[in-house]
Amino acid sequence: MSASIGFTVNRGKGFLMAYRLLAGGCDNGPCGTFYLDEVTGNVVVQGYLTEEKPAKLPPGEGFLMIPAAQWRILASRLSKA
């Protein structure tokens, strides 16, 4: 799953970021997904927002939950990315 997902986002001041799909957890609908910002190398994670707070977070951060079954799929796809 290394194909570009085909969109860019304007960062302001003329900078664009292009995301590449690293691993998606399902074929239909929203679910856990990992994207690579091809400009910075940062990884962006898509998941379900959760109210569970296993630790205190700094401002601007949050917790995402990826169900166990989806995580197993993602982990196997990430190892091939």
HTML snippet that shows the backbone in 3Dmol.js (N, CA, C, O; Angstrom):
<script src="https://3Dmol.org/build/3Dmol-min.js"></script>
<div id="view" style="width:600px;height:400px;position:relative"></div>
<script>
const pdb = `
ATOM      1  N   MET A   1       0.825  -1.188   0.000  1.00  0.00           N
ATOM      2  CA  MET A   1       0.000   0.000   0.000  1.00  0.00           C
ATOM      3  C   MET A   1       0.863   1.242   0.000  1.00  0.00           C
ATOM      4  O   MET A   1       0.806   2.035   0.939  1.00  0.00           O
ATOM      5  N   SER A   2       1.637   1.418  -1.008  1.00  0.00           N
ATOM      6  CA  SER A   2       2.524   2.574  -1.024  1.00  0.00           C
ATOM      7  C   SER A   2       2.119   3.615  -2.056  1.00  0.00           C
ATOM      8  O   SER A   2       2.863   4.563  -2.307  1.00  0.00           O
ATOM      9  N   ALA A   3       0.960   3.448  -2.648  1.00  0.00           N
ATOM     10  CA  ALA A   3       0.520   4.419  -3.650  1.00  0.00           C
ATOM     11  C   ALA A   3       0.136   5.732  -2.985  1.00  0.00           C
ATOM     12  O   ALA A   3      -0.360   5.750  -1.859  1.00  0.00           O
ATOM     13  N   SER A   4       0.371   6.828  -3.693  1.00  0.00           N
ATOM     14  CA  SER A   4      -0.039   8.131  -3.192  1.00  0.00           C
ATOM     15  C   SER A   4      -1.556   8.174  -3.177  1.00  0.00           C
ATOM     16  O   SER A   4      -2.205   7.659  -4.088  1.00  0.00           O
ATOM     17  N   ILE A   5      -2.129   8.790  -2.138  1.00  0.00           N
ATOM     18  CA  ILE A   5      -3.586   8.842  -2.086  1.00  0.00           C
ATOM     19  C   ILE A   5      -4.127  10.007  -2.885  1.00  0.00           C
ATOM     20  O   ILE A   5      -5.343  10.186  -2.965  1.00  0.00           O
ATOM     21  N   GLY A   6      -3.258  10.799  -3.473  1.00  0.00           N
ATOM     22  CA  GLY A   6      -3.685  11.764  -4.465  1.00  0.00           C
ATOM     23  C   GLY A   6      -4.248  13.068  -3.969  1.00  0.00           C
ATOM     24  O   GLY A   6      -5.078  13.667  -4.653  1.00  0.00           O
ATOM     25  N   PHE A   7      -3.834  13.539  -2.801  1.00  0.00           N
ATOM     26  CA  PHE A   7      -4.266  14.872  -2.429  1.00  0.00           C
ATOM     27  C   PHE A   7      -3.152  15.609  -1.713  1.00  0.00           C
ATOM     28  O   PHE A   7      -2.266  15.008  -1.105  1.00  0.00           O
ATOM     29  N   THR A   8      -3.222  16.916  -1.803  1.00  0.00           N
ATOM     30  CA  THR A   8      -2.268  17.771  -1.105  1.00  0.00           C
ATOM     31  C   THR A   8      -3.042  18.754  -0.251  1.00  0.00           C
ATOM     32  O   THR A   8      -4.210  19.034  -0.518  1.00  0.00           O
ATOM     33  N   VAL A   9      -2.402  19.268   0.759  1.00  0.00           N
ATOM     34  CA  VAL A   9      -3.019  20.227   1.667  1.00  0.00           C
ATOM     35  C   VAL A   9      -2.124  21.453   1.724  1.00  0.00           C
ATOM     36  O   VAL A   9      -0.907  21.328   1.864  1.00  0.00           O
ATOM     37  N   ASN A  10      -2.711  22.627   1.617  1.00  0.00           N
ATOM     38  CA  ASN A  10      -1.945  23.865   1.663  1.00  0.00           C
ATOM     39  C   ASN A  10      -1.522  24.158   3.091  1.00  0.00           C
ATOM     40  O   ASN A  10      -2.374  24.277   3.971  1.00  0.00           O
ATOM     41  N   ARG A  11      -0.228  24.278   3.339  1.00  0.00           N
ATOM     42  CA  ARG A  11       0.286  24.598   4.670  1.00  0.00           C
ATOM     43  C   ARG A  11       0.366  26.099   4.894  1.00  0.00           C
ATOM     44  O   ARG A  11       0.733  26.537   5.985  1.00  0.00           O
ATOM     45  N   GLY A  12       0.032  26.895   3.888  1.00  0.00           N
ATOM     46  CA  GLY A  12       0.209  28.344   3.980  1.00  0.00           C
ATOM     47  C   GLY A  12       1.588  28.705   3.448  1.00  0.00           C
ATOM     48  O   GLY A  12       2.481  27.859   3.402  1.00  0.00           O
ATOM     49  N   LYS A  13       1.760  29.928   3.057  1.00  0.00           N
ATOM     50  CA  LYS A  13       3.027  30.416   2.514  1.00  0.00           C
ATOM     51  C   LYS A  13       3.514  29.564   1.336  1.00  0.00           C
ATOM     52  O   LYS A  13       4.717  29.452   1.099  1.00  0.00           O
ATOM     53  N   GLY A  14       2.572  28.967   0.602  1.00  0.00           N
ATOM     54  CA  GLY A  14       2.933  28.223  -0.595  1.00  0.00           C
ATOM     55  C   GLY A  14       3.429  26.810  -0.361  1.00  0.00           C
ATOM     56  O   GLY A  14       3.802  26.137  -1.323  1.00  0.00           O
ATOM     57  N   PHE A  15       3.452  26.332   0.872  1.00  0.00           N
ATOM     58  CA  PHE A  15       3.919  24.975   1.143  1.00  0.00           C
ATOM     59  C   PHE A  15       2.763  23.998   1.048  1.00  0.00           C
ATOM     60  O   PHE A  15       1.679  24.252   1.574  1.00  0.00           O
ATOM     61  N   LEU A  16       2.993  22.896   0.386  1.00  0.00           N
ATOM     62  CA  LEU A  16       1.996  21.852   0.264  1.00  0.00           C
ATOM     63  C   LEU A  16       2.515  20.580   0.902  1.00  0.00           C
ATOM     64  O   LEU A  16       3.721  20.337   0.924  1.00  0.00           O
ATOM     65  N   MET A  17       1.612  19.772   1.418  1.00  0.00           N
ATOM     66  CA  MET A  17       2.025  18.468   1.898  1.00  0.00           C
ATOM     67  C   MET A  17       1.277  17.413   1.115  1.00  0.00           C
ATOM     68  O   MET A  17       0.073  17.533   0.885  1.00  0.00           O
ATOM     69  N   ALA A  18       1.987  16.387   0.710  1.00  0.00           N
ATOM     70  CA  ALA A  18       1.406  15.284  -0.039  1.00  0.00           C
ATOM     71  C   ALA A  18       1.405  14.060   0.862  1.00  0.00           C
ATOM     72  O   ALA A  18       2.442  13.678   1.403  1.00  0.00           O
ATOM     73  N   TYR A  19       0.253  13.453   1.020  1.00  0.00           N
ATOM     74  CA  TYR A  19       0.146  12.265   1.869  1.00  0.00           C
ATOM     75  C   TYR A  19       0.196  11.000   1.034  1.00  0.00           C
ATOM     76  O   TYR A  19      -0.342  10.934  -0.071  1.00  0.00           O
ATOM     77  N   ARG A  20       0.856  10.002   1.593  1.00  0.00           N
ATOM     78  CA  ARG A  20       0.901   8.668   0.979  1.00  0.00           C
ATOM     79  C   ARG A  20       0.324   7.688   1.978  1.00  0.00           C
ATOM     80  O   ARG A  20       0.703   7.702   3.149  1.00  0.00           O
ATOM     81  N   LEU A  21      -0.579   6.845   1.540  1.00  0.00           N
ATOM     82  CA  LEU A  21      -1.177   5.833   2.388  1.00  0.00           C
ATOM     83  C   LEU A  21      -0.123   4.803   2.769  1.00  0.00           C
ATOM     84  O   LEU A  21       0.490   4.182   1.900  1.00  0.00           O
ATOM     85  N   LEU A  22       0.087   4.624   4.073  1.00  0.00           N
ATOM     86  CA  LEU A  22       1.008   3.591   4.548  1.00  0.00           C
ATOM     87  C   LEU A  22       0.260   2.291   4.812  1.00  0.00           C
ATOM     88  O   LEU A  22       0.702   1.217   4.404  1.00  0.00           O
ATOM     89  N   ALA A  23      -0.874   2.395   5.497  1.00  0.00           N
ATOM     90  CA  ALA A  23      -1.681   1.210   5.804  1.00  0.00           C
ATOM     91  C   ALA A  23      -3.070   1.652   6.189  1.00  0.00           C
ATOM     92  O   ALA A  23      -3.245   2.595   6.960  1.00  0.00           O
ATOM     93  N   GLY A  24      -4.058   0.965   5.647  1.00  0.00           N
ATOM     94  CA  GLY A  24      -5.452   1.201   6.009  1.00  0.00           C
ATOM     95  C   GLY A  24      -6.013  -0.046   6.645  1.00  0.00           C
ATOM     96  O   GLY A  24      -5.636  -1.158   6.276  1.00  0.00           O
ATOM     97  N   GLY A  25      -6.916   0.128   7.605  1.00  0.00           N
ATOM     98  CA  GLY A  25      -7.416  -1.009   8.370  1.00  0.00           C
ATOM     99  C   GLY A  25      -8.621  -1.701   7.787  1.00  0.00           C
ATOM    100  O   GLY A  25      -8.939  -2.816   8.199  1.00  0.00           O
ATOM    101  N   CYS A  26      -9.306  -1.080   6.839  1.00  0.00           N
ATOM    102  CA  CYS A  26     -10.460  -1.738   6.231  1.00  0.00           C
ATOM    103  C   CYS A  26     -10.659  -1.188   4.824  1.00  0.00           C
ATOM    104  O   CYS A  26     -10.113  -0.147   4.456  1.00  0.00           O
ATOM    105  N   ASP A  27     -11.444  -1.905   4.062  1.00  0.00           N
ATOM    106  CA  ASP A  27     -11.649  -1.515   2.674  1.00  0.00           C
ATOM    107  C   ASP A  27     -12.857  -0.610   2.472  1.00  0.00           C
ATOM    108  O   ASP A  27     -12.925   0.114   1.479  1.00  0.00           O
ATOM    109  N   ASN A  28     -13.809  -0.639   3.396  1.00  0.00           N
ATOM    110  CA  ASN A  28     -15.027   0.163   3.250  1.00  0.00           C
ATOM    111  C   ASN A  28     -15.263   0.986   4.510  1.00  0.00           C
ATOM    112  O   ASN A  28     -15.293   0.437   5.611  1.00  0.00           O
ATOM    113  N   GLY A  29     -15.428   2.287   4.358  1.00  0.00           N
ATOM    114  CA  GLY A  29     -15.757   3.147   5.488  1.00  0.00           C
ATOM    115  C   GLY A  29     -14.547   3.591   6.280  1.00  0.00           C
ATOM    116  O   GLY A  29     -13.425   3.160   6.014  1.00  0.00           O
ATOM    117  N   PRO A  30     -14.781   4.464   7.265  1.00  0.00           N
ATOM    118  CA  PRO A  30     -13.679   4.991   8.069  1.00  0.00           C
ATOM    119  C   PRO A  30     -13.167   3.964   9.077  1.00  0.00           C
ATOM    120  O   PRO A  30     -13.946   3.218   9.669  1.00  0.00           O
ATOM    121  N   CYS A  31     -11.879   3.938   9.258  1.00  0.00           N
ATOM    122  CA  CYS A  31     -11.271   3.088  10.276  1.00  0.00           C
ATOM    123  C   CYS A  31      -9.807   3.491  10.406  1.00  0.00           C
ATOM    124  O   CYS A  31      -9.347   4.394   9.706  1.00  0.00           O
ATOM    125  N   GLY A  32      -9.092   2.845  11.274  1.00  0.00           N
ATOM    126  CA  GLY A  32      -7.707   3.195  11.511  1.00  0.00           C
ATOM    127  C   GLY A  32      -6.878   3.193  10.239  1.00  0.00           C
ATOM    128  O   GLY A  32      -6.912   2.238   9.463  1.00  0.00           O
ATOM    129  N   THR A  33      -6.125   4.284  10.030  1.00  0.00           N
ATOM    130  CA  THR A  33      -5.314   4.427   8.827  1.00  0.00           C
ATOM    131  C   THR A  33      -4.068   5.236   9.159  1.00  0.00           C
ATOM    132  O   THR A  33      -4.123   6.167   9.963  1.00  0.00           O
ATOM    133  N   PHE A  34      -2.951   4.885   8.545  1.00  0.00           N
ATOM    134  CA  PHE A  34      -1.701   5.617   8.705  1.00  0.00           C
ATOM    135  C   PHE A  34      -1.308   6.248   7.378  1.00  0.00           C
ATOM    136  O   PHE A  34      -1.342   5.595   6.335  1.00  0.00           O
ATOM    137  N   TYR A  35      -0.933   7.534   7.427  1.00  0.00           N
ATOM    138  CA  TYR A  35      -0.501   8.271   6.240  1.00  0.00           C
ATOM    139  C   TYR A  35       0.893   8.828   6.492  1.00  0.00           C
ATOM    140  O   TYR A  35       1.234   9.182   7.620  1.00  0.00           O
ATOM    141  N   LEU A  36       1.689   8.903   5.444  1.00  0.00           N
ATOM    142  CA  LEU A  36       3.018   9.502   5.509  1.00  0.00           C
ATOM    143  C   LEU A  36       2.984  10.845   4.799  1.00  0.00           C
ATOM    144  O   LEU A  36       2.571  10.931   3.642  1.00  0.00           O
ATOM    145  N   ASP A  37       3.422  11.902   5.496  1.00  0.00           N
ATOM    146  CA  ASP A  37       3.602  13.213   4.866  1.00  0.00           C
ATOM    147  C   ASP A  37       4.913  13.116   4.100  1.00  0.00           C
ATOM    148  O   ASP A  37       5.983  13.044   4.705  1.00  0.00           O
ATOM    149  N   GLU A  38       4.837  13.115   2.789  1.00  0.00           N
ATOM    150  CA  GLU A  38       6.025  12.886   1.964  1.00  0.00           C
ATOM    151  C   GLU A  38       7.016  14.039   1.994  1.00  0.00           C
ATOM    152  O   GLU A  38       8.154  13.881   1.551  1.00  0.00           O
ATOM    153  N   VAL A  39       6.609  15.193   2.506  1.00  0.00           N
ATOM    154  CA  VAL A  39       7.513  16.337   2.604  1.00  0.00           C
ATOM    155  C   VAL A  39       8.315  16.276   3.891  1.00  0.00           C
ATOM    156  O   VAL A  39       9.536  16.430   3.874  1.00  0.00           O
ATOM    157  N   THR A  40       7.623  16.049   5.026  1.00  0.00           N
ATOM    158  CA  THR A  40       8.297  16.090   6.331  1.00  0.00           C
ATOM    159  C   THR A  40       8.702  14.726   6.857  1.00  0.00           C
ATOM    160  O   THR A  40       9.577  14.631   7.718  1.00  0.00           O
ATOM    161  N   GLY A  41       8.078  13.666   6.350  1.00  0.00           N
ATOM    162  CA  GLY A  41       8.318  12.334   6.896  1.00  0.00           C
ATOM    163  C   GLY A  41       7.459  12.030   8.114  1.00  0.00           C
ATOM    164  O   GLY A  41       7.541  10.933   8.667  1.00  0.00           O
ATOM    165  N   ASN A  42       6.628  12.990   8.545  1.00  0.00           N
ATOM    166  CA  ASN A  42       5.746  12.763   9.684  1.00  0.00           C
ATOM    167  C   ASN A  42       4.657  11.770   9.316  1.00  0.00           C
ATOM    168  O   ASN A  42       4.272  11.657   8.152  1.00  0.00           O
ATOM    169  N   VAL A  43       4.166  11.051  10.317  1.00  0.00           N
ATOM    170  CA  VAL A  43       3.077  10.096  10.122  1.00  0.00           C
ATOM    171  C   VAL A  43       1.817  10.672  10.757  1.00  0.00           C
ATOM    172  O   VAL A  43       1.849  11.156  11.889  1.00  0.00           O
ATOM    173  N   VAL A  44       0.703  10.618  10.019  1.00  0.00           N
ATOM    174  CA  VAL A  44      -0.587  11.081  10.497  1.00  0.00           C
ATOM    175  C   VAL A  44      -1.456   9.838  10.693  1.00  0.00           C
ATOM    176  O   VAL A  44      -1.514   8.966   9.827  1.00  0.00           O
ATOM    177  N   VAL A  45      -2.130   9.770  11.843  1.00  0.00           N
ATOM    178  CA  VAL A  45      -2.940   8.604  12.187  1.00  0.00           C
ATOM    179  C   VAL A  45      -4.411   8.992  12.209  1.00  0.00           C
ATOM    180  O   VAL A  45      -4.793   9.993  12.816  1.00  0.00           O
ATOM    181  N   GLN A  46      -5.227   8.193  11.543  1.00  0.00           N
ATOM    182  CA  GLN A  46      -6.681   8.351  11.584  1.00  0.00           C
ATOM    183  C   GLN A  46      -7.226   7.252  12.472  1.00  0.00           C
ATOM    184  O   GLN A  46      -6.839   6.092  12.333  1.00  0.00           O
ATOM    185  N   GLY A  47      -8.121   7.603  13.383  1.00  0.00           N
ATOM    186  CA  GLY A  47      -8.734   6.605  14.252  1.00  0.00           C
ATOM    187  C   GLY A  47      -9.968   7.191  14.907  1.00  0.00           C
ATOM    188  O   GLY A  47     -10.340   8.334  14.642  1.00  0.00           O
ATOM    189  N   TYR A  48     -10.590   6.418  15.748  1.00  0.00           N
ATOM    190  CA  TYR A  48     -11.775   6.872  16.455  1.00  0.00           C
ATOM    191  C   TYR A  48     -11.346   7.689  17.665  1.00  0.00           C
ATOM    192  O   TYR A  48     -10.508   7.241  18.448  1.00  0.00           O
ATOM    193  N   LEU A  49     -11.913   8.890  17.829  1.00  0.00           N
ATOM    194  CA  LEU A  49     -11.630   9.683  19.018  1.00  0.00           C
ATOM    195  C   LEU A  49     -12.199   8.951  20.221  1.00  0.00           C
ATOM    196  O   LEU A  49     -13.294   8.392  20.160  1.00  0.00           O
ATOM    197  N   THR A  50     -11.446   8.957  21.315  1.00  0.00           N
ATOM    198  CA  THR A  50     -11.913   8.278  22.515  1.00  0.00           C
ATOM    199  C   THR A  50     -11.837   9.213  23.709  1.00  0.00           C
ATOM    200  O   THR A  50     -10.959  10.071  23.796  1.00  0.00           O
ATOM    201  N   GLU A  51     -12.762   9.030  24.611  1.00  0.00           N
ATOM    202  CA  GLU A  51     -12.782   9.812  25.847  1.00  0.00           C
ATOM    203  C   GLU A  51     -11.894   9.172  26.907  1.00  0.00           C
ATOM    204  O   GLU A  51     -11.604   9.796  27.927  1.00  0.00           O
ATOM    205  N   GLU A  52     -11.460   7.935  26.679  1.00  0.00           N
ATOM    206  CA  GLU A  52     -10.570   7.263  27.627  1.00  0.00           C
ATOM    207  C   GLU A  52      -9.239   7.999  27.653  1.00  0.00           C
ATOM    208  O   GLU A  52      -8.694   8.340  26.603  1.00  0.00           O
ATOM    209  N   LYS A  53      -8.727   8.238  28.820  1.00  0.00           N
ATOM    210  CA  LYS A  53      -7.493   9.002  28.962  1.00  0.00           C
ATOM    211  C   LYS A  53      -6.494   8.204  29.795  1.00  0.00           C
ATOM    212  O   LYS A  53      -6.449   8.356  31.015  1.00  0.00           O
ATOM    213  N   PRO A  54      -5.692   7.358  29.150  1.00  0.00           N
ATOM    214  CA  PRO A  54      -4.726   6.558  29.895  1.00  0.00           C
ATOM    215  C   PRO A  54      -3.558   7.373  30.459  1.00  0.00           C
ATOM    216  O   PRO A  54      -2.800   6.868  31.288  1.00  0.00           O
ATOM    217  N   ALA A  55      -3.406   8.609  30.027  1.00  0.00           N
ATOM    218  CA  ALA A  55      -2.324   9.467  30.525  1.00  0.00           C
ATOM    219  C   ALA A  55      -2.725  10.926  30.337  1.00  0.00           C
ATOM    220  O   ALA A  55      -3.612  11.240  29.544  1.00  0.00           O
ATOM    221  N   LYS A  56      -2.062  11.811  31.075  1.00  0.00           N
ATOM    222  CA  LYS A  56      -2.309  13.248  30.914  1.00  0.00           C
ATOM    223  C   LYS A  56      -1.631  13.719  29.628  1.00  0.00           C
ATOM    224  O   LYS A  56      -0.503  13.329  29.328  1.00  0.00           O
ATOM    225  N   LEU A  57      -2.328  14.555  28.882  1.00  0.00           N
ATOM    226  CA  LEU A  57      -1.812  15.022  27.596  1.00  0.00           C
ATOM    227  C   LEU A  57      -1.509  16.508  27.625  1.00  0.00           C
ATOM    228  O   LEU A  57      -2.166  17.267  28.337  1.00  0.00           O
ATOM    229  N   PRO A  58      -0.516  16.925  26.853  1.00  0.00           N
ATOM    230  CA  PRO A  58      -0.285  18.356  26.685  1.00  0.00           C
ATOM    231  C   PRO A  58      -1.371  18.946  25.784  1.00  0.00           C
ATOM    232  O   PRO A  58      -2.046  18.213  25.061  1.00  0.00           O
ATOM    233  N   PRO A  59      -1.540  20.270  25.827  1.00  0.00           N
ATOM    234  CA  PRO A  59      -2.544  20.919  24.971  1.00  0.00           C
ATOM    235  C   PRO A  59      -2.341  20.564  23.491  1.00  0.00           C
ATOM    236  O   PRO A  59      -1.212  20.486  23.006  1.00  0.00           O
ATOM    237  N   GLY A  60      -3.439  20.357  22.801  1.00  0.00           N
ATOM    238  CA  GLY A  60      -3.388  20.087  21.367  1.00  0.00           C
ATOM    239  C   GLY A  60      -3.270  18.615  21.008  1.00  0.00           C
ATOM    240  O   GLY A  60      -3.301  18.275  19.825  1.00  0.00           O
ATOM    241  N   GLU A  61      -3.134  17.722  21.998  1.00  0.00           N
ATOM    242  CA  GLU A  61      -3.040  16.292  21.713  1.00  0.00           C
ATOM    243  C   GLU A  61      -4.309  15.593  22.153  1.00  0.00           C
ATOM    244  O   GLU A  61      -5.038  16.091  23.010  1.00  0.00           O
ATOM    245  N   GLY A  62      -4.569  14.442  21.566  1.00  0.00           N
ATOM    246  CA  GLY A  62      -5.732  13.640  21.921  1.00  0.00           C
ATOM    247  C   GLY A  62      -5.425  12.174  21.719  1.00  0.00           C
ATOM    248  O   GLY A  62      -4.397  11.818  21.143  1.00  0.00           O
ATOM    249  N   PHE A  63      -6.314  11.327  22.193  1.00  0.00           N
ATOM    250  CA  PHE A  63      -6.151   9.887  22.034  1.00  0.00           C
ATOM    251  C   PHE A  63      -7.053   9.379  20.927  1.00  0.00           C
ATOM    252  O   PHE A  63      -8.202   9.802  20.804  1.00  0.00           O
ATOM    253  N   LEU A  64      -6.529   8.478  20.130  1.00  0.00           N
ATOM    254  CA  LEU A  64      -7.289   7.776  19.106  1.00  0.00           C
ATOM    255  C   LEU A  64      -7.342   6.314  19.490  1.00  0.00           C
ATOM    256  O   LEU A  64      -6.394   5.777  20.063  1.00  0.00           O
ATOM    257  N   MET A  65      -8.450   5.671  19.175  1.00  0.00           N
ATOM    258  CA  MET A  65      -8.591   4.254  19.436  1.00  0.00           C
ATOM    259  C   MET A  65      -8.720   3.537  18.103  1.00  0.00           C
ATOM    260  O   MET A  65      -9.481   3.950  17.228  1.00  0.00           O
ATOM    261  N   ILE A  66      -7.967   2.461  17.965  1.00  0.00           N
ATOM    262  CA  ILE A  66      -8.081   1.591  16.795  1.00  0.00           C
ATOM    263  C   ILE A  66      -8.450   0.216  17.340  1.00  0.00           C
ATOM    264  O   ILE A  66      -7.675  -0.369  18.097  1.00  0.00           O
ATOM    265  N   PRO A  67      -9.625  -0.317  16.971  1.00  0.00           N
ATOM    266  CA  PRO A  67     -10.045  -1.621  17.486  1.00  0.00           C
ATOM    267  C   PRO A  67      -8.996  -2.706  17.213  1.00  0.00           C
ATOM    268  O   PRO A  67      -8.278  -2.659  16.214  1.00  0.00           O
ATOM    269  N   ALA A  68      -8.927  -3.678  18.119  1.00  0.00           N
ATOM    270  CA  ALA A  68      -7.892  -4.718  18.059  1.00  0.00           C
ATOM    271  C   ALA A  68      -7.838  -5.439  16.717  1.00  0.00           C
ATOM    272  O   ALA A  68      -6.754  -5.666  16.179  1.00  0.00           O
ATOM    273  N   ALA A  69      -8.988  -5.798  16.177  1.00  0.00           N
ATOM    274  CA  ALA A  69      -9.002  -6.514  14.894  1.00  0.00           C
ATOM    275  C   ALA A  69      -8.415  -5.655  13.779  1.00  0.00           C
ATOM    276  O   ALA A  69      -7.677  -6.152  12.929  1.00  0.00           O
ATOM    277  N   GLN A  70      -8.748  -4.346  13.785  1.00  0.00           N
ATOM    278  CA  GLN A  70      -8.192  -3.452  12.776  1.00  0.00           C
ATOM    279  C   GLN A  70      -6.704  -3.254  12.998  1.00  0.00           C
ATOM    280  O   GLN A  70      -5.947  -3.156  12.033  1.00  0.00           O
ATOM    281  N   TRP A  71      -6.264  -3.191  14.262  1.00  0.00           N
ATOM    282  CA  TRP A  71      -4.845  -3.008  14.552  1.00  0.00           C
ATOM    283  C   TRP A  71      -4.023  -4.164  13.989  1.00  0.00           C
ATOM    284  O   TRP A  71      -2.944  -3.942  13.439  1.00  0.00           O
ATOM    285  N   ARG A  72      -4.518  -5.387  14.118  1.00  0.00           N
ATOM    286  CA  ARG A  72      -3.782  -6.545  13.579  1.00  0.00           C
ATOM    287  C   ARG A  72      -3.611  -6.404  12.066  1.00  0.00           C
ATOM    288  O   ARG A  72      -2.544  -6.706  11.531  1.00  0.00           O
ATOM    289  N   ILE A  73      -4.655  -5.947  11.377  1.00  0.00           N
ATOM    290  CA  ILE A  73      -4.568  -5.734   9.923  1.00  0.00           C
ATOM    291  C   ILE A  73      -3.559  -4.636   9.618  1.00  0.00           C
ATOM    292  O   ILE A  73      -2.695  -4.797   8.756  1.00  0.00           O
ATOM    293  N   LEU A  74      -3.675  -3.498  10.342  1.00  0.00           N
ATOM    294  CA  LEU A  74      -2.747  -2.373  10.115  1.00  0.00           C
ATOM    295  C   LEU A  74      -1.309  -2.794  10.363  1.00  0.00           C
ATOM    296  O   LEU A  74      -0.430  -2.490   9.557  1.00  0.00           O
ATOM    297  N   ALA A  75      -1.059  -3.479  11.449  1.00  0.00           N
ATOM    298  CA  ALA A  75       0.312  -3.878  11.794  1.00  0.00           C
ATOM    299  C   ALA A  75       0.904  -4.766  10.711  1.00  0.00           C
ATOM    300  O   ALA A  75       2.079  -4.630  10.371  1.00  0.00           O
ATOM    301  N   SER A  76       0.106  -5.669  10.169  1.00  0.00           N
ATOM    302  CA  SER A  76       0.639  -6.531   9.117  1.00  0.00           C
ATOM    303  C   SER A  76       0.904  -5.743   7.843  1.00  0.00           C
ATOM    304  O   SER A  76       1.856  -6.042   7.122  1.00  0.00           O
ATOM    305  N   ARG A  77       0.078  -4.739   7.552  1.00  0.00           N
ATOM    306  CA  ARG A  77       0.278  -3.919   6.351  1.00  0.00           C
ATOM    307  C   ARG A  77       1.447  -2.945   6.532  1.00  0.00           C
ATOM    308  O   ARG A  77       2.170  -2.656   5.578  1.00  0.00           O
ATOM    309  N   LEU A  78       1.630  -2.440   7.757  1.00  0.00           N
ATOM    310  CA  LEU A  78       2.751  -1.537   8.013  1.00  0.00           C
ATOM    311  C   LEU A  78       4.085  -2.252   7.856  1.00  0.00           C
ATOM    312  O   LEU A  78       5.055  -1.663   7.381  1.00  0.00           O
ATOM    313  N   SER A  79       4.136  -3.508   8.250  1.00  0.00           N
ATOM    314  CA  SER A  79       5.392  -4.248   8.149  1.00  0.00           C
ATOM    315  C   SER A  79       5.803  -4.441   6.686  1.00  0.00           C
ATOM    316  O   SER A  79       6.966  -4.727   6.403  1.00  0.00           O
ATOM    317  N   LYS A  80       4.850  -4.286   5.754  1.00  0.00           N
ATOM    318  CA  LYS A  80       5.134  -4.443   4.329  1.00  0.00           C
ATOM    319  C   LYS A  80       5.345  -3.088   3.637  1.00  0.00           C
ATOM    320  O   LYS A  80       5.746  -3.043   2.474  1.00  0.00           O
ATOM    321  N   ALA A  81       5.073  -1.974   4.358  1.00  0.00           N
ATOM    322  CA  ALA A  81       5.158  -0.643   3.746  1.00  0.00           C
ATOM    323  C   ALA A  81       6.588  -0.205   3.528  1.00  0.00           C
ATOM    324  O   ALA A  81       6.827   0.891   3.022  1.00  0.00           O
TER     325      ALA A  81
END
`;
const viewer = $3Dmol.createViewer("view");
viewer.addModel(pdb, "pdb");
viewer.setStyle({}, {cartoon: {color: "spectrum"}});
viewer.zoomTo();
viewer.render();
</script>
